[in-house]
Amino acid sequence: MESKFTLLCFILFFAGKGVHGQTPWSSWTRCDKACDTGFQSRGRECAKGDTCTPIETRKCNEFSCNMTNFLIASVLFWYMI
């Protein structure tokens, strides 16, 4: 009975961990720029001595700010008419 309890504790302890004991990825952060390519990141905890990647980044909002300004100006123009 004790071995089943030990196994259950082991399974419950590592249930939220991925391969090699890392935790699941967090949510992506907000993009640091509204346009002209920004970056966002997310993280996770890695087990001591593990070779997992603790932080991951990706590009976001890769469109031009000039296009954004044009669209905003167009909307404001039509709104004011």
Buried (B, 14 or more C-beta within 10 A) or exposed (E): EEEEEEEEEEEEEEEEBBEEBBBEEEEEEEBEBEBEBBEBEBBBBBBEEEEBEEEEEEEBBEEEEEEBEEEEEEEEEEEEE
